[in-house]
Amino acid sequence: IACVGVPVLFIFVLLLKLLRRFSFFSGSEGLDPKSFEGRLNAAIHRLEMTVDIVISRGDPAEKLGMQLAPGSKATSIAVTSIGGGLAIDKHNSTCRASAPSAAIPGEGLSSWHTQEILPGDEFINVQGAVRPSEMMEKLQAASTSLKVIVHRPMQ
């Protein structure tokens, strides 16, 4: 399935980028929802995936260093930004260092599958907790390892 799905998604993303570059519109404004471009844009905005991530930190008392807000669903917590030098930033740097050099964070499908925590990700599970209040407790607890599941939109 991945052998077929990833190339198809890549083609959709490429097609959308080409449509945006060579047409008169600069986003989804002005698109007719019934046109091919409008339907393609809407379909791409609905694409999403779930990624299992393990965050390790040497010092259990070290702050994670991310801003959180209520997610798009009542059962999720959204990452709005990541601060420098703290546990999540260090985790992301480790992920980038171990990733293939062709993978540029935030560009194309490679960032969609990354083990990094990215702004826009939504936590849907933290150490088995699925309610936002329980997830926040788990995130704030002193632990050297956190297993999280994030919901990631394609963009």
matplotlib code that plots the C-alpha trace (Angstrom):
import matplotlib.pyplot as plt

x = [0.0, 2.8, 4.5, 1.4, 0.1, 3.3, 3.9, 0.2, 0.4, 3.7, 1.9, -1.0, 1.4, 3.4, 0.3, -1.1, 2.2, 2.3, -1.3, -0.6, 2.6, 1.2, -2.3, -3.7, -4.7, -2.3, -4.1, -7.5, -9.3, -11.1, -11.2, -14.5, -15.2, -16.6, -13.6, -10.8, -8.4, -10.9, -11.6, -7.9, -7.1, -9.9, -8.7, -5.1, -6.1, -7.9, -4.9, -3.4, -1.5, -0.7, 3.0, 4.2, 7.2, 9.4, 10.9, 14.0, 15.5, 18.5, 17.2, 13.6, 13.2, 14.2, 11.4, 10.0, 10.0, 6.9, 3.8, 0.5, -3.1, -6.4, -6.4, -8.8, -10.6, -11.8, -9.5, -6.2, -3.6, -1.9, 1.7, 1.9, 5.6, 8.9, 11.4, 15.2, 17.6, 15.1, 14.0, 11.9, 14.4, 17.2, 15.0, 14.3, 18.0, 18.8, 16.1, 17.5, 21.0, 19.9, 17.7, 18.9, 20.6, 18.0, 15.2, 14.6, 12.4, 9.0, 9.4, 7.6, 6.5, 9.8, 8.7, 5.3, 6.9, 9.6, 10.0, 10.3, 7.6, 6.5, 4.3, 0.9, 1.2, -1.6, -1.1, -3.8, -2.1, 0.7, 1.9, -1.6, -3.6, -6.1, -8.0, -6.3, -6.2, -4.5, -2.1, -1.1, -0.4, 1.8, 3.7, 4.4, 5.5, 9.2, 10.1, 13.2, 11.1, 7.7, 5.8, 3.4, 1.1, 0.7, -1.9, -0.2, -1.9, -0.1, 0.7]
y = [0.0, 2.4, 1.7, 3.0, 5.6, 7.6, 8.2, 9.1, 11.6, 13.0, 13.5, 15.3, 17.6, 18.3, 19.0, 21.4, 23.3, 23.6, 24.7, 27.4, 28.6, 28.8, 30.1, 33.5, 32.5, 32.4, 29.9, 28.5, 31.9, 32.3, 28.6, 27.2, 24.2, 22.4, 22.9, 20.4, 22.7, 23.4, 19.7, 18.8, 21.5, 20.3, 16.7, 17.6, 19.6, 16.5, 14.2, 13.4, 10.6, 9.3, 9.0, 7.1, 9.0, 8.3, 11.4, 10.7, 13.2, 12.7, 14.7, 13.8, 17.3, 19.1, 21.1, 19.9, 23.4, 23.6, 25.8, 23.9, 24.8, 23.0, 20.8, 20.8, 18.0, 18.0, 15.0, 16.5, 19.0, 21.1, 22.0, 25.7, 26.3, 24.8, 26.6, 26.3, 24.3, 22.2, 18.6, 18.7, 20.8, 18.4, 15.5, 17.2, 17.8, 14.2, 13.2, 15.6, 14.3, 10.7, 11.5, 11.2, 14.4, 14.8, 15.2, 18.9, 19.6, 21.0, 20.2, 17.4, 14.0, 13.4, 15.8, 14.1, 10.8, 12.4, 11.5, 15.2, 17.0, 19.8, 22.9, 21.8, 18.3, 17.3, 14.9, 12.3, 9.9, 10.5, 7.5, 5.8, 8.8, 10.0, 12.9, 16.3, 16.8, 13.4, 14.0, 17.3, 15.5, 12.9, 15.6, 17.5, 14.4, 13.8, 11.0, 10.1, 8.7, 9.8, 7.7, 10.0, 9.5, 12.6, 13.4, 15.2, 17.1, 16.9, 20.6]
z = [0.0, 0.9, -2.5, -4.2, -1.7, -1.3, -5.0, -5.5, -2.6, -4.1, -7.4, -5.7, -3.9, -7.0, -9.0, -6.4, -6.2, -10.0, -10.1, -7.6, -9.3, -12.8, -12.2, -11.3, -7.7, -4.7, -2.5, -2.2, -2.3, -5.6, -6.3, -7.5, -5.2, -8.1, -10.4, -10.7, -8.9, -6.1, -5.6, -5.7, -3.2, -0.8, -1.1, -0.3, 2.7, 4.1, 3.8, 7.1, 8.9, 12.4, 13.5, 16.6, 18.2, 21.2, 22.8, 24.9, 27.3, 29.5, 32.4, 33.3, 34.8, 31.6, 30.1, 26.7, 25.3, 23.1, 23.1, 23.0, 22.3, 22.0, 18.9, 15.9, 17.6, 21.2, 22.0, 20.7, 21.7, 19.0, 18.9, 18.0, 18.4, 19.6, 21.7, 21.1, 23.2, 25.2, 25.0, 21.9, 20.0, 20.9, 19.9, 16.5, 16.0, 16.6, 14.1, 11.5, 12.0, 11.5, 8.5, 4.9, 3.7, 1.0, 3.5, 4.1, 7.2, 6.1, 2.5, 0.6, 1.9, 3.8, 6.5, 6.7, 7.9, 10.1, 13.8, 14.6, 16.5, 14.2, 14.6, 13.5, 14.9, 17.2, 20.1, 20.2, 22.6, 25.3, 27.2, 26.6, 27.7, 25.2, 27.0, 26.7, 30.5, 31.0, 28.1, 29.6, 32.9, 31.1, 29.2, 32.4, 34.4, 34.9, 32.5, 30.5, 27.7, 26.3, 23.7, 21.8, 18.8, 16.7, 14.0, 11.2, 8.4, 5.0, 4.9]

ax = plt.figure().add_subplot(projection="3d")
ax.plot(x, y, z, "-o")
ax.set_aspect("equal")
plt.show()
